Amino acid sequence: MKPGVMLYDASVGGRLILRGEDRRSFLHNFCTNDVESLVDDGACEAFVTDMRGHVVSHVWISAQSEELWLHAVGASLETLRSHLEKYVITEDVVIEDRTMSTSRALVCGVDCEAAADAIVAISPDRIHRATVGWVGDRDVLLWVEGEEDQELPLAAVAVGVPVGSPESFDARRIAALLPIVGQDIGPENLAQEVDRDSLAISFAKGCYLGQETIARVQSRGRVNRLLRGLECDGGWWPETGAVIRGEQETEVGRVGSVAPRDASEGGPAGSAIALAVVRREVAEPGTQVWVETASGTRPARIVGPAV
């Protein structure tokens, strides 16, 4: 395999399936992307929002021949299941939680699709796959139904794909500005504040719950807050929940996920990276902000999405 290919355990995070004849049209009415146009074996990213356009869940939807699989990064989907079930009235839709009955892994890096092909070939009737944009544009998510949580790592090792640590995955996730619902974003955030519009929101699809607010934000062209990264150099780590302040010492956000920078990705020794939803006035990449810590206020730099 080419250098840089890596498999990470991705079992933390919910998995739901939707079955029934109305599964596509039903889910289409509750999420921000176009589910009805998904071909079998296709996948898309989407937010499920409430009627005010606030985030209920952030998922990747994989279309199988008779099922829709919904995957979340790092967060449970119990709230999403309850949210969707209350709208099932006469529709032919069954929603099941498969989190505890599946294991899951992410293959990312250079030539990750070929690496995933080799892993799937070991057990093609058991391993499911979908293309997702978690830490790279063409990462491959693999999952297996059953209680054997080492099946995918063992298959990876068998074909020469190294297995990365949870700490490395978390660092790469944060560097890619990939949030976790309940930790980095939540019901206080509008979908567009997550700043993944081109990936997760279709502005051409028909009505869905929350669409009126999302369309209004789009027509006005801005939200007041945006998800950004923080670079923290000098051997200190911010704490999750720490206050972030701008030039006028006003609070502009709070720290979410935090991790040491992955050594393989470069950066100063001892540096940390974090996620935060911050006010628009400090959201420009390179902007200096200050983070409150137990030992005093420390400077940090805003990091924006890759262009």
C-alpha positions in Angstrom: 0.0 0.0 0.0 1.1 3.6 -0.6 2.5 5.6 2.3 -0.1 7.6 4.2 -3.0 5.1 4.0 -4.4 4.4 7.5 -7.3 2.5 9.0 -8.9 4.0 12.2 -11.4 2.4 14.4 -14.6 4.4 14.0 -16.9 2.5 16.3 -17.7 5.5 18.5 -20.7 7.1 16.9 -24.2 6.0 16.2 -25.6 3.9 13.3 -29.3 3.8 12.4 -31.0 2.0 9.5 -34.3 2.9 7.8 -36.2 0.2 6.1 -39.6 0.2 4.3 -40.9 1.4 1.0 -41.2 5.1 2.1 -37.7 5.3 3.7 -36.2 7.6 1.0 -39.1 10.0 0.8 -39.5 10.1 4.6 -35.9 10.9 5.3 -35.8 13.4 2.4 -38.4 15.4 4.3 -36.3 15.8 7.4 -32.7 16.4 6.2 -30.8 19.0 4.3 -29.5 17.0 1.4 -31.2 15.2 -1.5 -31.9 11.6 -0.4 -34.3 10.8 -3.1 -31.6 11.2 -5.8 -29.2 8.8 -4.1 -28.4 5.8 -6.1 -27.8 2.4 -4.5 -24.3 2.3 -2.9 -24.2 6.1 -3.0 -23.8 8.3 0.0 -24.2 11.9 1.1 -23.7 14.1 4.1 -26.6 15.9 5.7 -27.9 17.7 8.7 -31.2 16.8 10.3 -32.7 20.1 11.6 -35.6 21.2 13.7 -38.3 23.6 12.4 -36.0 26.5 13.2 -33.1 25.2 11.2 -31.0 24.2 14.2 -28.9 21.0 14.3 -30.6 17.9 15.6 -28.0 15.6 14.0 -25.2 15.4 11.5 -25.0 12.2 9.5 -23.7 10.4 6.5 -26.4 8.6 4.6 -25.5 5.4 2.7 -28.1 4.0 0.3 -28.2 0.2 0.2 -30.6 -1.8 -2.0 -33.3 -2.1 0.7 -32.0 0.1 3.5 -30.7 3.5 4.3 -27.8 3.6 6.8 -27.2 6.7 8.8 -23.7 7.2 10.4 -22.6 9.8 12.9 -19.1 10.7 14.0 -18.5 10.3 17.7 -22.1 10.9 18.8 -25.1 8.8 19.7 -28.1 8.8 17.3 -30.7 8.1 20.1 -32.0 11.7 19.9 -32.3 11.4 16.1 -34.2 8.1 16.3 -36.7 9.6 18.7 -37.0 12.8 16.6 -37.8 10.8 13.4 -40.0 8.2 15.0 -42.5 10.9 16.3 -43.2 11.8 12.6 -43.8 8.2 11.4 -47.6 8.1 11.1 -48.8 6.1 8.1 -45.5 5.8 6.2 -43.9 2.4 5.6 -40.8 3.2 7.6 -39.0 1.2 10.3 -36.1 2.8 12.2 -33.6 0.6 14.0 -30.5 1.3 16.0 -27.5 -0.8 14.9 -24.8 0.9 16.9 -24.2 -2.0 19.2 -24.5 -4.7 16.6 -21.9 -3.4 14.1 -18.2 -2.5 14.1 -16.9 0.3 11.9 -13.6 1.7 10.6 -12.4 4.5 8.4 -9.8 4.1 5.7 -8.1 7.4 4.8 -5.0 8.8 3.1 -3.4 8.4 -0.3 -5.0 5.6 -2.4 -7.5 4.8 0.4 -10.0 3.4 -2.1 -7.6 0.7 -3.3 -6.8 -0.1 0.3 -10.5 -0.4 1.1 -11.0 -2.6 -1.9 -8.3 -5.0 -0.6 -10.0 -5.1 2.9 -13.4 -5.7 1.5 -12.2 -8.5 -0.8 -11.4 -10.5 2.3 -15.1 -10.8 3.2 -17.1 -9.2 0.4 -20.4 -10.6 1.6 -20.0 -9.1 5.0 -18.3 -5.7 4.7 -20.3 -2.7 3.8 -18.7 0.5 2.5 -19.5 4.2 1.8 -17.4 7.1 0.6 -17.3 9.9 3.2 -15.5 13.2 3.8 -14.3 12.8 7.3 -10.6 13.6 7.4 -10.1 13.6 3.6 -12.3 14.1 0.5 -12.6 10.4 -0.4 -12.3 8.5 2.8 -13.9 5.1 2.9 -16.1 4.0 5.8 -16.4 0.3 6.3 -18.7 -1.5 8.7 -19.6 -5.1 9.5 -22.7 -6.5 11.2 -21.8 -8.8 14.2 -20.1 -8.7 17.5 -16.5 -9.2 16.3 -15.0 -5.8 16.8 -11.5 -6.8 15.6 -12.6 -8.1 12.1 -11.8 -4.9 10.2 -8.5 -4.1 12.0 -7.3 -7.7 11.4 -8.4 -7.6 7.8 -6.4 -4.3 7.4 -3.3 -5.8 8.9 -3.6 -8.8 6.6 -3.5 -6.6 3.5 -0.7 -4.3 4.8 -2.8 -1.3 5.9 -1.6 0.1 9.2 -4.0 0.8 12.1 -3.9 4.2 13.6 -4.5 5.2 17.2 -7.7 6.9 18.5 -5.6 9.9 19.4 -4.3 10.3 15.9 -7.8 10.0 14.4 -9.1 12.7 16.8 -6.2 15.0 15.8 -6.9 14.5 12.1 -10.7 14.9 12.7 -10.2 18.3 14.4 -7.6 19.4 11.8 -10.3 18.6 9.2 -12.8 20.8 11.1 -15.1 17.7 11.5 -17.3 18.4 14.6 -19.1 16.0 17.0 -22.7 16.8 17.8 -23.0 17.4 21.6 -19.3 18.3 21.8 -18.6 20.9 19.1 -22.1 21.7 17.7 -25.6 21.1 18.9 -29.2 22.4 18.9 -28.0 25.9 19.7 -26.3 26.0 16.2 -27.9 26.7 12.8 -26.9 24.2 10.2 -25.0 26.9 8.2 -22.9 27.8 11.3 -21.1 24.5 10.8 -19.8 25.8 7.4 -20.3 22.6 5.4 -22.9 24.0 3.1 -21.5 22.7 -0.1 -21.1 19.2 1.4 -24.3 18.8 3.4 -27.0 21.2 2.2 -28.9 21.1 -1.1 -30.5 24.5 -1.8 -32.3 23.0 -4.8 -34.4 20.3 -3.1 -38.0 20.8 -2.0 -39.4 21.4 1.4 -38.1 19.8 4.5 -38.3 20.5 8.3 -36.2 23.6 8.9 -35.9 24.5 5.2 -37.5 27.9 5.6 -34.9 29.2 8.0 -32.0 27.7 6.0 -33.3 29.3 2.8 -33.6 32.6 4.6 -30.1 32.5 5.9 -28.9 31.6 2.4 -30.7 34.5 0.8 -29.2 36.9 3.4 -25.8 35.4 2.8 -24.4 35.1 6.3 -24.7 33.7 9.8 -23.2 35.4 12.8 -21.1 32.4 14.0 -18.9 29.8 12.2 -17.1 26.6 13.1 -13.4 27.1 13.1 -10.2 25.5 14.3 -7.8 26.9 16.9 -4.0 26.4 16.8 -2.4 26.6 20.2 1.4 26.7 20.3 3.8 26.7 23.2 3.1 23.5 25.0 -0.3 24.4 26.5 -3.7 22.9 26.0 -7.0 24.7 26.2 -9.8 22.9 28.1 -13.1 22.0 26.5 -15.6 24.8 27.5 -12.9 27.4 27.9 -13.9 31.0 27.0 -12.4 32.5 23.8 -12.1 36.3 23.7 -11.5 38.7 20.9 -9.5 42.0 20.7 -12.0 43.9 22.9 -11.9 41.1 25.5 -15.5 40.2 24.6 -16.4 36.5 24.6 -16.5 35.2 21.0 -16.8 31.5 21.5 -16.1 28.4 23.6 -13.5 25.6 23.0 -15.0 22.3 21.9 -12.8 19.2 21.0 -9.1 19.4 21.8 -6.2 17.2 20.8 -2.4 17.4 20.4 -1.4 18.0 16.8 -0.6 14.8 15.0 3.1 14.6 14.6 2.7 13.2 11.1 0.8 16.4 10.1 3.6 18.7 11.1 3.4 21.7 13.5 5.4 22.8 16.5 6.2 20.2 19.1 3.7 20.3 22.0 1.1 22.3 20.0 -2.6 21.6 20.3 -5.5 22.0 18.0 -9.2 22.5 18.9 -12.6 23.3 17.5 -14.9 26.2 18.3 -17.9 27.9 17.0 -16.8 31.6 17.0 -18.3 35.0 16.2 -17.9 36.0 12.5 -15.7 39.0 13.4 -12.9 36.7 14.4 -13.6 33.8 12.0 -11.0 34.9 9.3 -8.1 32.4 9.2 -5.1 33.7 11.0 -7.0 35.9 13.4 -5.5 36.0 16.9 -7.8 35.3 19.8 -7.2 34.6 23.5 -8.2 31.5 25.4 -8.8 31.6 29.2 -6.8 28.9 31.1 -6.2 28.1 34.7 -2.7 29.7 34.4 -3.9 32.8 32.6 -5.0 34.0 29.1 -3.1 32.4 26.2 -3.0 33.4 22.5 -4.3 31.1 19.7 -4.9 31.4 16.0 -8.1 30.8 14.0 -7.9 28.1 11.3 -10.4 28.0 8.5 -11.6 25.3 6.1 -9.3 24.2 3.4 -9.9 26.0 0.1 
